[in-house]
Every structure is written in C-alpha cells, then in structure tokens.
Amino acid sequence: MNVHLLNLGCVRNLVDSELMMGRLADSGCNIVSEAQDAEVIIVNTCSFIEAAITESIDTILELAKLKKSGNCRRLIVAGCLPERFGQDIAAALPEVDLFLGTGAFDAIAEVVTGDLKTPCLLPDPESAMLPIAHAPRMRTLPHLAYLKIAEGCGSHCTYCIIPKLRGKQRSRPIHDIVAEARILIDSGVKELILVAQESTNYGKDLSEKADISMLSDQIAQLSQDIRIRILYGHPESLDESFIRTVASHKNICSYYDVPIQHASSSVLKRMGRHYSQKDLYRIFENIRTWDPEAVLRTTVIVGFPGETDKDTDALIAFIKDIRFDHLGAFIYSDAEDLPSHRLKAHVPKQIAKRRHARVMKQQRAISLKNNEKYLGKVLTVLTEESPEPGVFIGRTAFQAPEVDGITYIHAENLNIGEFAQVKITDTLEYDLIGEIDE
C-alpha cells in the first residue's frame, strides 16, 4: 500500500512523523514522496496558534481533493489538531476518514491498513509511548537528526495549549537517549539536535538522577566528529551547571536557545512565567561569563493582553542591552480555550502589529552588526544543499535549521552533508556569504 505522510508544525512533530513512517514501513507499507501517488494520506497537524490551525485545515482540504482526482482512498489526520478540538473537528471535516490524537501514534499501522475503524481515536496524551532507541524510524535527512528527550510540559503558561495537547512532562531514561544518539551517529548523522518542550528541565520528573547537563555530557563523549545542539531551553531551569557543560565540550554548540517571551516583569507575571526582568539579565550575564563564545537565541510575544507601550519599550530596551544573535517575534494568538483569553485589556491587532514591526526593526539592526564580526573569519559550515551550480547553502554552529540565517558558499564541488571550512567574504542582515578556504 502506498502511503504519503505530510508533517506540519514543530520539529518535535517531525520526530513523531518519522517514527510513524518507520512503523508503517516496518509493517510493509510503501512510503511515497508525492501525495497524488498515495492510496492513504496522513497529515500530522499543528494547532499551537491560529496560523497553524488555519494551515492545517487548508492543507487537509487541499489533500482531500485527491480522494476524487487521485488514488487516495483514505485521509487520516493526526496530531495536535484533533487533540485540541476532538469530536468538533471530526464533525467539521467530513472529508477525513479518521482522526488520531497525540496519544495514538502507535496505532498508525492498524489505522492505515483499516484494521482500526474508530473515526476519532483520542486516548490520554500521557498514555502515549515515549520514543525508544531501537524504534523503526524513517528520517528526513541523512546528515541531521532531532533527538526527542522528553514529551509534554509541566509548566502552565497562560498563553500555551501544550500541556493539554501533550500532557505533563515525561522524560526518557538517560541510557535510552544515549543509545539512540549512538545509533544516529553510527548512521552518519553530522548534527544531532536535542529537543523537548523545555529541554533544560529534562530529567526533573525521573526517579533516577538525571538532568540536561548529565545527558549532554554523555552524548558529547560518543563522538568528536559531530555537532550537538540543544534547543528550547527555559529561563527557570537553565542553570550554571548546564552552561559549564556546554562550554567544556567543543562538539556542543555554544548556542543557547532561551525563549524569554517578554522582558517586562508585569507581562511575564500575566504570562505565568515565574521570573522577572532582573532574573533575565542575570541569566544572560552568567552565560556570557561562563561561555564567552556564546550565541544567544530567543523568542518573544508582543500584543499579549495587558501589554502597554511602556512594556514594549522595556522589551526593546532589553533587546538592545542583550543584543541577541537571533530573535523571533510573534504576535499573541488568542483562543477561548487559553487561560490568557480571560485576561483583561486585550491588545488590538493593529497595535500588536506595530509593536511587532518595532521589535523586528531593532533586531535586524542588531543582527546585521553582530554578523559583521565574522567578516574574514574561517568558519566550519555543514553543507546542506546546492540551489544552483557553484552555490551551496549550509549552516555554522551558530545557525540552527529553519529558524536562523544561513551561509551561502561559492564553490564548485562540495559534498552535501559534510563539514567545510568557509572564509566569510560578506554579511547580510541574517545570512553570511563565503568561499572555501584554500
């Protein structure tokens, strides 16, 4: 049976999709790259914010047309969209044959073969099996792999739906994660990216002693020929031990992804974030003290209920002070099932958009200036694609996939998925340009 799976949303979703494809291939299905060639189409959805919900629904409706014009006999929708809206989304999308919540991925083979006919399978998300080291997995890229170290989240930020979609935090045993890391490295992976909803909170829920510092240290010792990156840290759980661990290993990127969400203490309190602006200054000062080569990434939300112009000024002043290497800004996305929906003084969209523009204008100037320090330097770049003859695209240790800038390389012949030494000859607002260092 030909099956096509389309993944939407975050990289944690991507891991789920790769595991589903691995399970399907293991059961005898043929995974095809084109939807029109498939008898069964699966969409692994995201519903984190309004834009993601819209994208998921539009994608489902577009693929549903293949039930009339193509080979598709069954359309399956998995992941966060059915988990968030349950039977309501099933009623709203009669084009879909079956819905699977986030706790039902292990049933994907039975669903595809038709052995399971329940129209909407929504078990408790916390009943879902965590990834295991030797589970069959069909990875998207041979040179890069995301390693999910925990599922769910124990925080209750007022703007976030993740605990409802994924349940409370459940960390994988440290020995199993290290075993999977070894398998991935042996398969040829050059960059290993550790992910969780709050990666720096890893292990706090386990009975055995385990934390992100111990885990990072053990994985770093597996091979000196790979690059290790940790995404999705949290200001409340990012401690000095973790910073020193990162700084002590050359193969761990000195790349600190710490979504602060805001820098106004009053806004942070309404968000349910248990730290203040003063705490944030201390965290980033500690990072730069213990790891002078540190690259900083963050994300912020503007237009949160109750946010004032003064709050936005405080955020921009903080961004100027810290001078993040990478920053993503999002406009608050409201929904009735969020605690923040019940807060007073919602910000009109037009005002939120203006504040977003202010933040990004400031960040563009900072990013351009930060990039200039790389002019003339030779950097190690992981080569990932070649859009045209003589031009390659890759990433340095301080450029994470999808969310940061890229490095353009002028060269005649490079191996995709390998490291190259690149001399930087020009810089842009977010990207770098270079040539092979002879």
C-alpha positions in Angstrom: 0.0 0.0 0.0 1.4 3.4 -1.0 1.3 5.9 1.9 2.2 9.6 1.9 2.7 11.5 5.2 2.9 15.3 5.4 4.3 16.9 8.6 3.2 20.3 9.8 4.5 22.2 12.8 7.5 21.9 15.0 10.5 19.6 14.9 9.0 17.6 17.8 6.1 16.8 15.4 8.7 15.9 12.8 10.1 13.2 15.2 6.6 11.8 15.6 6.1 11.7 11.8 9.5 10.0 11.2 8.5 7.4 13.8 5.1 6.8 12.2 6.8 6.4 8.8 9.2 3.9 10.3 6.4 1.9 11.8 4.5 1.9 8.6 7.5 0.9 6.5 8.2 -1.9 9.0 4.6 -3.1 8.6 5.0 -3.4 4.8 3.7 -0.1 3.6 5.5 1.8 0.8 6.2 5.5 1.8 5.9 7.7 -1.2 7.0 11.3 -1.6 4.1 12.6 -3.7 0.6 12.8 -2.3 -1.0 12.0 -5.7 0.7 8.6 -5.7 -0.7 7.5 -2.4 -3.7 5.3 -1.5 -3.5 6.6 2.1 -2.6 10.2 3.0 -1.7 11.2 6.6 -1.4 14.8 7.8 0.4 15.2 11.1 -1.0 18.6 12.2 -0.2 21.5 14.4 -2.7 23.7 16.4 -0.4 25.7 18.6 -1.5 29.1 17.3 -4.3 30.4 14.9 -2.0 30.5 11.9 -1.0 26.8 12.5 -4.7 25.8 12.8 -5.5 27.6 9.5 -2.6 26.0 7.7 -3.6 22.5 9.0 -7.2 22.9 7.8 -6.3 24.4 4.4 -3.8 21.5 3.9 -6.4 18.9 4.8 -9.0 20.4 2.4 -6.5 20.6 -0.4 -5.4 17.0 0.0 -9.0 15.8 0.3 -9.4 16.7 -3.3 -7.2 13.7 -4.2 -9.9 11.4 -3.0 -11.8 12.4 -6.2 -9.0 13.2 -8.6 -6.2 10.9 -7.4 -5.5 7.5 -5.9 -6.4 8.4 -2.3 -8.8 6.1 -0.6 -8.3 7.2 3.0 -7.3 10.5 4.5 -6.0 10.4 8.1 -5.4 13.5 10.3 -3.1 13.0 13.2 -1.5 15.1 16.0 -2.4 18.3 17.7 -5.4 19.5 15.7 -7.7 16.5 16.6 -6.2 16.5 20.1 -7.2 20.1 20.7 -10.6 20.1 19.1 -11.7 16.5 19.4 -15.1 15.5 18.1 -15.8 19.1 16.9 -13.0 18.9 14.3 -14.3 15.5 13.2 -17.7 16.9 12.6 -16.3 20.0 10.8 -14.2 17.9 8.4 -16.3 15.0 7.0 -13.6 14.7 4.2 -11.4 13.0 6.7 -11.8 9.2 7.4 -10.0 9.0 10.7 -8.5 11.3 13.4 -5.7 10.3 15.7 -4.7 12.3 18.8 -1.2 12.8 20.1 -1.5 9.7 22.3 -2.5 7.4 19.4 0.6 7.4 17.1 1.4 3.8 18.0 -1.8 2.8 16.3 -0.9 4.2 12.9 -0.2 0.9 11.2 -3.6 -0.5 12.2 -5.3 2.7 11.1 -3.7 2.7 7.7 -4.5 -1.0 7.0 -8.1 -0.4 8.0 -8.0 -2.8 11.0 -8.9 0.1 13.2 -12.1 1.8 12.1 -12.8 4.2 15.0 -13.4 7.6 13.4 -11.8 9.5 16.2 -9.1 7.9 18.4 -8.2 10.3 21.3 -6.6 8.4 24.2 -5.0 10.3 27.1 -1.8 12.0 25.6 0.1 10.8 28.7 -0.6 7.2 27.7 1.4 7.6 24.6 4.7 5.6 24.5 7.8 7.7 24.5 10.3 7.2 21.7 12.7 4.4 22.3 16.2 3.9 21.0 15.6 1.0 18.6 12.2 2.0 17.3 12.0 1.9 13.5 12.3 5.5 12.2 12.4 6.9 8.7 14.5 10.1 8.9 14.0 13.1 6.6 17.7 14.0 6.3 20.7 11.6 6.5 23.1 14.2 8.0 20.8 15.8 10.6 18.6 14.3 13.3 16.4 15.6 16.0 16.5 13.6 19.2 13.4 14.0 21.4 14.5 13.7 25.0 11.1 14.3 26.7 7.4 14.7 25.9 4.9 17.1 27.3 5.3 20.0 29.6 4.8 20.6 33.4 4.5 24.4 33.1 1.2 26.2 32.8 1.9 29.4 30.8 -1.3 31.2 30.3 -0.9 31.6 26.5 0.1 27.9 25.9 -2.0 24.9 25.0 0.8 22.3 25.1 0.0 20.6 28.4 -3.5 19.9 27.1 -2.1 18.6 23.8 0.8 16.6 25.1 0.3 16.1 28.9 2.7 16.7 31.7 6.5 16.3 31.1 7.7 12.8 30.7 11.5 12.4 30.3 13.1 9.4 28.6 15.6 7.4 30.6 19.1 8.8 30.0 20.6 5.4 28.9 17.9 5.1 26.2 18.6 8.5 24.8 22.3 7.9 24.7 21.7 4.6 23.0 19.6 6.3 20.3 22.3 9.0 19.9 24.8 6.3 19.3 22.6 4.7 16.6 22.1 8.0 14.9 25.8 8.9 14.9 26.7 5.4 13.5 24.2 6.0 10.7 26.1 9.1 9.6 24.4 12.0 11.3 26.7 15.1 11.5 24.4 17.3 13.6 22.4 15.9 16.5 19.7 18.3 17.9 18.2 17.6 21.3 14.6 18.8 21.7 11.8 18.8 24.2 9.2 21.3 25.2 11.6 22.5 27.9 14.9 20.8 27.3 16.7 22.3 30.3 14.0 20.9 32.5 14.9 17.4 31.3 15.0 14.6 34.0 13.3 16.6 36.8 10.4 14.1 36.7 12.6 10.9 36.7 13.2 8.9 39.8 16.8 8.3 38.8 19.3 11.2 38.9 19.3 12.8 35.5 19.4 16.3 34.1 20.3 18.1 30.9 24.0 18.5 32.0 24.5 14.8 32.6 22.7 13.9 29.3 24.7 16.5 27.2 28.0 15.3 28.7 27.3 11.7 28.0 26.2 12.3 24.4 29.2 14.6 23.8 31.6 11.8 24.7 30.2 9.5 22.0 32.0 11.2 19.1 34.1 14.3 18.4 33.2 14.3 14.7 29.6 15.5 15.2 27.9 18.8 16.2 25.4 18.7 19.1 22.8 21.4 19.6 20.2 21.8 22.4 17.0 23.7 21.5 14.2 25.1 23.7 15.8 25.9 27.0 13.8 27.7 29.7 15.0 30.6 31.9 13.7 28.9 35.1 15.7 25.7 34.5 18.8 26.9 32.7 21.5 26.7 35.4 25.2 27.3 35.7 25.9 23.5 35.5 24.4 23.4 32.0 26.4 26.4 30.8 29.6 25.0 32.1 28.9 21.6 30.5 28.3 23.3 27.1 31.4 25.4 27.4 33.5 22.4 28.3 32.8 20.4 25.1 34.0 21.5 21.7 31.4 19.4 19.9 28.4 21.0 21.8 27.4 24.2 20.1 27.7 27.3 22.4 24.2 28.1 21.2 21.7 29.0 23.9 18.1 28.9 22.7 16.2 30.5 25.6 12.7 31.8 24.8 12.1 34.6 27.2 8.6 35.5 25.8 8.9 39.1 27.1 11.1 41.3 29.3 8.5 43.3 31.1 8.1 41.8 34.6 4.4 42.7 34.7 3.7 41.0 31.3 5.8 37.9 32.4 3.7 37.6 35.5 0.4 37.6 33.4 2.0 35.0 31.1 2.6 32.7 34.1 6.4 32.9 33.7 8.0 32.8 37.1 10.9 35.1 36.6 11.5 38.8 36.3 13.5 41.1 34.0 16.2 41.2 36.7 16.4 37.4 36.5 16.8 37.5 32.8 19.7 40.0 33.0 21.4 37.6 35.5 20.9 34.5 33.2 22.4 36.1 30.1 25.3 37.6 32.2 26.0 34.1 33.6 26.0 32.6 30.1 28.5 35.2 28.8 30.7 34.9 31.8 31.0 31.1 31.7 30.9 30.8 27.9 32.4 33.9 26.2 31.8 32.4 22.8 28.0 32.0 23.5 25.5 32.7 20.8 22.1 33.7 22.1 18.7 33.0 20.5 15.3 33.9 21.9 11.6 34.3 21.0 9.2 36.9 22.3 5.5 37.5 22.1 4.1 41.0 21.5 0.5 42.2 21.9 -0.2 40.0 25.0 -3.3 41.0 27.0 -2.5 44.0 29.2 0.7 44.9 27.4 1.3 48.6 27.2 3.6 50.8 25.1 5.8 51.1 28.2 6.0 47.3 28.3 7.0 47.2 24.7 9.7 49.9 25.4 11.0 47.7 28.2 11.2 44.8 25.8 13.1 46.7 23.1 15.5 48.2 25.7 16.2 44.7 26.9 16.8 43.5 23.3 19.3 46.4 22.8 21.1 45.6 26.0 21.5 41.8 25.4 22.0 42.0 21.6 20.6 38.6 20.8 22.3 36.9 17.8 18.9 35.5 16.8 15.4 36.6 17.8 11.9 35.6 16.6 8.9 37.7 17.5 5.3 36.5 17.4 2.0 38.4 17.7 -0.1 36.9 20.5 -2.6 34.4 19.2 -5.9 34.3 21.2 -8.3 31.4 21.7 -11.2 30.7 24.0 -9.5 27.6 25.5 -6.5 29.5 26.7 -6.3 31.0 30.3 -5.0 34.2 28.8 -8.2 34.7 26.9 -9.9 35.6 30.2 -7.3 38.3 31.0 -8.4 42.0 30.6 -7.2 44.6 28.2 -6.6 42.6 25.0 -4.4 44.5 22.6 -6.0 45.4 19.2 -4.3 43.6 16.3 -3.1 46.7 14.5 -1.3 47.9 17.7 0.2 44.5 18.1 1.4 44.5 14.5 3.1 47.9 15.0 4.8 46.7 18.1 6.0 43.6 16.2 7.4 45.8 13.5 9.3 47.9 16.1 10.9 44.8 17.7 11.9 43.3 14.4 13.4 46.6 13.1 15.6 46.7 16.2 16.6 43.1 15.8 17.5 43.5 12.1 20.0 46.2 13.0 21.5 44.1 15.8 21.8 41.0 13.7 23.5 42.9 10.9 26.0 44.4 13.3 26.6 41.0 15.0 27.2 39.3 11.7 29.9 41.8 10.7 32.3 40.3 13.3 32.6 37.2 11.1 34.0 39.0 8.1 37.3 37.5 7.1 37.0 34.6 9.6 37.1 30.9 8.6 34.0 29.0 10.0 33.1 25.4 9.9 29.9 25.0 7.9 27.7 21.9 7.5 26.8 21.9 3.7 23.1 21.0 3.2 22.0 21.8 -0.4 23.0 23.3 -3.7 20.3 25.5 -5.2 22.3 26.2 -8.4 25.7 25.3 -9.9 28.5 26.9 -8.0 26.4 27.9 -5.0 25.9 25.8 -1.8 23.9 26.5 1.3 25.0 25.5 4.8 24.9 26.4 8.5 27.6 27.3 11.0 27.4 26.2 14.7 25.5 29.4 15.5 22.8 28.8 12.8 20.0 26.4 13.7 18.0 24.9 10.9 14.8 26.6 9.8 14.8 29.4 12.4 18.1 31.2 11.9 20.1 32.6 8.9 22.1 30.5 6.5 25.6 30.6 5.0 26.0 30.8 1.2 29.1 29.2 -0.1 30.6 29.9 -3.5 32.3 26.6 -4.6 32.5 24.3 -7.5 32.2 20.9 -5.7 31.2 20.2 -2.1 29.7 17.1 -0.5 26.2 17.6 0.8 26.0 16.6 4.5 29.7 17.2 5.2 31.6 19.9 7.0 33.5 22.5 5.0 35.9 25.3 6.0 34.5 28.6 4.7 36.0 32.1 4.7 33.3 34.7 5.2 33.5 37.4 2.5 30.3 39.3 3.0 27.4 39.6 5.5 23.7 40.3 5.3 21.1 41.1 8.0 20.7 37.4 8.8 22.9 35.5 6.4 26.6 35.1 5.7 28.4 34.7 2.3 31.7 32.9 1.9 34.0 30.8 -0.1 36.1 27.7 0.5 39.2 28.4 2.5 42.2 27.2 0.4 
